[in-house]
Amino acid sequence: MNIDNNFINDLLKNANISEKLRFNSDLRNSASDTSLQMINALLPGTKVSTAPSLIRDCYLPLRISG
């Protein structure tokens, strides 16, 4: 999986048309891969749960608009 500007642009475009202003993409290479590898786009205005399971997740901004 190559995460480039086109991939990020598509991810953000899908988040922008989503009612919840977010979108995720599965980064696994095959159906036999049992790991959990996802990338999430969360746009301003989306609501993020504070469930205990989310505490171990990492959120890193890919783009910040000014």
C-alpha positions, 0 to 999 in steps of 0.5 A: 500500500502506497500512501501518497497525495492521491490516496490522502485526497481520496480519503478526505474527499470521501470523508467530506461527503460522509454525513459523519465527516469521517472515512476510513480505509483498510490498509491490510494487503490481503483478506488473510491478514488478521491485523487491524491496520486502518487509516481514518480521516476525521474532518472538523466537526466530526464527533469522536467517541471517548470509549476506552478502546480508543485510548490506545489509538493514535491520531496524527494530523496529516493535513492542517488547513489554515 
